[in-house]
Amino acid sequence: MLRFILTSSFVILFLIFSIPILIAEWIIGKYNPDLKNRSTQAMVQWAFRGCSILAGVDLDVIGTENLPKDDAVLYVGNHSSYFDIVLTYLCFPGPTGYVAKAEMSRLPLLSVWMKNIHCLFLNRDNIREGLKAIQKGIEELKSGISICIFPEGTRNTSPDTILPFHEGSFRMAEKAKCPIIPVSINNTSAVWEAHLPAMKKAHVIIEFGAPIYPETLSREERKFLGAHTRRIIQANYDKNKKLI
């Protein structure tokens, strides 16, 4: 329980004491949006690094050479834990937002930080609002902001399986003409979700696969782009689970 108490206390204190920083970031954003993006990313990565240390995460990252430094991409990963977000964000070289469920937009202070890193809030029960979120994601990608999605649609509690991907989100990559980076994430649920509320030391492996360029795929692969990406992630996941 000590790790949970320390980590949750750190998050609460960060959110409270970051209020002046949020005000400063808002002012900076009025005059220099690029500086705001970079400073916000640095602050959030610092906070997430603190969370991972306090939680006792032993993180191995594979495939960082596949992360473009100057181009926006659509990151696509499997999802079993809130720590998927904490740990993947530490790896991103440039500003990156996540597609999150709409309920997250109502969380005080946290939602402000999420908006600052360009998160999109997706209402899965409202098709029109969902399409608006996807369109916003396309605009972000075209403007140079990467987006990370977990297209299983929910946190997967079944070990060693990856749920079928919802195909709709992949339209962002096709419309924005940007590459897809498949992200396989092993063992994050062992940090917390597997034994709530306690947090325990865990070895986590994240692998970034080679970029997928939709325009180079066959018609069948493009038609089922989610299934094609899922197969790559599943293969890397199965390979890396032997190293845990």
N, C-alpha and C positions, 0 to 999 in steps of 0.2 A: 504493500500500500504506500510505502514511502515514496517510491518513484512517481506514483499517480499524484500524490499530494504535492510533491515538488514541481512536477510538470504543469499541473493545473494551476498552481499558485503563480508560476512563472508566466503563463498565458494571461491570467487575470491582471497581474501587475503590469505586464507589457501593454495590454489594451488600455488600462487606466492612465498610465504615465505617458503613453504615446499621443494623448489628446493634443498637446501643444505641437507635436510633430505633424499630426494630421492637418492642423491649421497652417503650419508652415508649408506643407506639401500643397495645400490648396492654393496658397499665394504663389508658390513657385510655378504651379501648373498654369496659372493665368498668363505668365510671361515666357516660360520655357518648358513646354510639355515633355520634351525629350529628357531634360534634366530631372523632371519629376518622375518619369518612368524609371530612370536609372537609380535614383535615390530611394524610391519606394521599393524597388526590387532588392536593393542592398539591405534595407531595413527588415524586410520580410524574411529574406534568406538568413539574416542574423538571428531573428527570433526562432525560425524553424530549426536552425542549427542548435540553438539552446535547447529546444524541445527534444531533439533527437539525442543529445548528450545526456540530458536528465533522464530520458526514458531508457537509456542503455542500449541504443541501437548500434550494431556493428554493420556498417554499410559498405558493400562492394558494388562498384559501378562498372559496367562493361559497355564498350561501344561509344565512348564519348567522342571518338573521331567521326561519328556519324551525325553529330550535332552541328548544323550550320551556324556560323557565328554572325552572319549578316542578313540572312534571309528568314522570313517568317515561315513556320511549318505547322502542320496539324499533328500534334502528339496524340497517339491513341494507345491506351493501356487497359489492362485488366484491373479489377477493382475489388479489394476485399477489406480495406481498412482506411480510416481517416489518415493514417500515416502514409498512405500512397501519395497524398497531396504534399504533406510535410517533406517527404524525402525526394520526390521527383522535382519539386521546386528548387531544391538545393542544387540540382544538376543543370538547370536551364541556363544557357549562356546569355539570353536576351529576354526582354519583357515578354511575359507569358501569362495569359489568363486561363481560367478553368471554366468549363460548363458545369454549373452547380444547380441544384434543385431550387425552385423559387422560394421555398421556405427560408433559405439561408439569407435572403435579402432583408429579413425582418430582425436579424440579430444585431443588437446595438454595438457600435464600434467595429466589430468584426466585419460587418457588411460594408463599412466604409473602406476598410483596408482591401476587401475583396474587389470593390469597385475600382479602387486605385490601381490594382494590378490587372484590370480589364476582365474580370470575371463576368460571365454571362449567366443570367438567372433564367432557367428553363422551367416553364409551367407545362408539365407533361399532360395535364388534364385539359388544356386549352390549345387546340391545334393552331389557331391564329397567332396566339402569343408565342407558341413554339416556333412557328415560321419566322416571326420577328426576331427571335433570339438567334436563329440560324443565319438570317440575313445580317444581323449585327456582327456575327462571327466572321462572315465573309468580308465585311467592311474592315474589321480589325486586321484580318490576315493581309488584305490588300494594302493596309497602311503600315505593315511591318511588325504587327504584334502577333506572336504565336498564340495558338490556342491548344489546350489539352482537354481531351474528352475521355470519358470512361463509358463506352457505348454498350456495356452490359445493362445499363439503366439503373442499377442498384448495387450496393455492396454485396458481393457474392460470399455467402457463408459456407459453401460446399468446398472442402479442400481438394486441391489438385484438378479442379475443373474450371473452365472459363465458359460463362454463359454465352449464348448466341448474341451477336452484336446487332443493335438497331442500325439499319442502313442510312436513315435520314441524315444523321450528323455528318456523314462522309461527303454530302453535297458541298460542305464548306470548302473542302480541298479541291473538288472538281471546279466549282465556280470561281474560286480564288486562284486556281492554277498553281497551287503550291504543293510541295511534297508532303507525304505522310511518313512520320517516324513511328514505327511500331515499338511499344514499350512493354516489356515483360517484367512483372514485379512479383518476386517470390518472398513469402513469409512475413509480410507486414502484419497480418492478423495476429501473429505470435507475440507482437509487442503489447497489444492491449485487448482486442476484441475476443481472442480465444479464452481469456480468463478475466473478464470484467469483474470488478473495477480495477483490479491490480494491473500494473505494468511490469513487464519482465524483460530482461536482456534477451535480445534476439538478433540473429544474423539475417540480414536482408540483402538480397541481390536484385539489382535493377539492370536490365540490359536494353540498350537502345539499338534497334536493328538498323540495317541499311535503309536509306530513304526509298519510299515507293513513289514513283511518278505515275499518276493515274493515266496520263495520256500515252504512256508506253505499254500499257497492259492490253490484253486481248479484249474483245467486246464482252465476252462472258465474265472475265475477271472484273471489268469495270462495272458490269451490271450488278455483281455481288461483291463490291469492293470491301464491305465490312467482313464478309466471310473469308475473303482472300487475306485480309490483314490479320484476322483472328487466327488463321492457320499458322502464320509466321510467329505470332505471339505465343501460341500454344506450344509450338516446337521449341522455342527458346525457354519457355517456362519449364517444360518437361526436362530439358537438358540441365537447367540450373538447379532444379530441386534436388538433384543428386549431390550438389555441392553444399547444401545447407547442413 
